[in-house]
């Protein structure tokens, strides 16, 4: 699970759809491992392939999860942004 979350973080940090090779390199995992984890995350709806490309981006299920986390935290959007800026991931 830790590796899968690390791949999600790498895709989010890229700020754009990322290729499998970029994801694997960012997390220093073998390409085969990155492929297997991305496929599982894609099947579960957490990742999607960007259009007809082979690049991965955030899926609807991951977007919903992120929004639910923010909404359930009780923080306002402004205080959430301040908290994120102060945090080091």
CORFEN-V11035 format. One record per backbone hydrogen bond with DSSP energy under -0.5 kcal/mol. NH is the residue of the N-H (numbers start at 1). CO is the residue of the C=O. E is the energy in kcal/mol with one decimal. If there is no record, write none. Layout:
# CORFEN-V11035
NH & CO & E
NH & CO & E
This chain:
# CORFEN-V11035
5 & 1 & -2.4
6 & 2 & -2.2
7 & 3 & -2.1
8 & 4 & -2.0
9 & 5 & -2.5
10 & 6 & -2.1
11 & 7 & -2.2
12 & 8 & -2.5
13 & 9 & -2.6
14 & 10 & -1.4
15 & 11 & -0.8
15 & 12 & -0.8
16 & 11 & -0.5
18 & 56 & -2.6
23 & 19 & -2.4
24 & 20 & -2.7
25 & 21 & -2.3
26 & 22 & -2.5
27 & 23 & -1.7
28 & 24 & -0.7
29 & 24 & -2.0
34 & 30 & -2.4
35 & 31 & -2.6
36 & 32 & -2.3
37 & 33 & -2.5
38 & 34 & -2.7
39 & 35 & -2.5
40 & 36 & -1.9
41 & 37 & -2.5
42 & 38 & -2.4
43 & 39 & -2.7
44 & 40 & -1.7
45 & 42 & -1.1
46 & 41 & -2.2
47 & 41 & -1.3
48 & 57 & -2.4
50 & 55 & -3.1
51 & 49 & -0.8
53 & 50 & -2.2
56 & 18 & -3.4
57 & 48 & -2.6
59 & 46 & -2.8
61 & 45 & -1.6
62 & 45 & -0.7
63 & 59 & -2.1
64 & 60 & -2.6
65 & 61 & -2.0
66 & 62 & -2.5
67 & 63 & -2.4
68 & 64 & -2.8
69 & 65 & -2.2
70 & 66 & -2.1
71 & 67 & -2.9
72 & 68 & -2.3
73 & 69 & -0.9
73 & 70 & -0.7
74 & 71 & -0.7
75 & 70 & -0.5
80 & 76 & -2.2
81 & 77 & -2.3
82 & 78 & -2.0
83 & 79 & -2.2
84 & 80 & -2.5
85 & 81 & -2.1
86 & 82 & -1.7
87 & 83 & -1.5
89 & 87 & -0.5
